[in-house]
Amino acid sequence: MDLLIKLGNDMVRLWDAYGSAYLGGIRSTLILAVVATVIGCIIGLICGILNTIPYTKSDPLPKRFLLRLIRVLVRIYVEVFRGTPMVLQAVFIYYGLPYFSGNAMRFDNIWVAAILIVSINTGAYMAETVRGGIISVDPGQTEGAKAIGMTHVQIMTNVILPQAFRNIIPQIGNNFIINIKDTSVMFIIGFTEFFAFHRYITGVNNMYFPSAAIEMIGYLCMTLIASILLRLLEKRMDGNDSYELVQDDSLTLSAGTYNHPDRGTPFDERNPEGQKSILREELRRQAERDAALREGKKAETRRSHGNRGSDQDGGER
């Protein structure tokens, strides 16, 4: 207990002395994570769409070659940036480009370098996420859209992407939370985010563990808030649970598969009005059957009388 009290006191002392620096690091982390996630989603969306453009053997050879080449390039990009750590990607991009270009390609703005690195890494993950979201949509919807004459662009923008976007929202949230934490490796290129301030502060006063505890609480608060906001977004996109069903379309109601939580439908046996409707329908059908039976008996009677009349006429002759 004494050690916990001492840890709390050290954390309070650090926050009093460097609170503004910690808050500045949190602000830089959030800005970098948000901007890089948005750009990464755009990159992933483009790669995912290009990677799912269909082609057949009947298509022209240049089209098939171009689409195959695009898929190969996207696959190489995805595998390279998903298969290597972001810290090494930062080193190769920030220090490797000037090295191989003779300082012709160098980053004068550290923000541009950090956003580029995190965005490219996020785009590699989002490319596969978007591809999975697109192929998760029922292929029958694509066939139905083609049957009514829609082009591939119209199908993607009006049918596939709206559903795929809802399916990949959880993964977008996961990538955003991952980016909040993974921006901590940007200290390798001199970007001063939340973790970089921690390294600076511990270098000044050697209070490493109390500062690390502040860092852990800060990252946990950021990720928890992001998770709550993403849950609210998902719930909003799911729509309102207390909705009113259409009660005027007899073709819809005749299926008997819809019911209102309180009132039911005219075809719901729990609804008194529905019971009356079902009873009236049964009485109507019974009356139709009785009328058909009476008509059949009358017709049979007429036929039997006609046959007897024919037999009498033949005997008289």
Secondary structure, 3 states (H helix, E strand, C coil): CHHHHHHHHHHHHHHHHHHHHHHHHHHHHHHHHHHHHHHHHHHHHHHHHHHCCCCCCCCCHHHHHHHHHHHHHHHHHHHHHHCCCHHHHHHHHHHHHHHHHCCCCCCCCHHHHHHHHHHHHHHHHHHHHHHHHHHCCCHHHHHHHHHCCCCHHHHHHHHHHHHHHHHHHHHHHHHHHHHHHHHHHHHHHCCCCHHHHHHHHHHHHCCHHHHHHHHHHHHHHHHHHHHHHHHHHHHHHHCCCCCCCCCCCHHHHCCCCCCCCCCCCCCCCCCHHHHHHHHHHHHHHHHHHHHHHHHHHHHHHHHHHHHHHHHHHHHHC
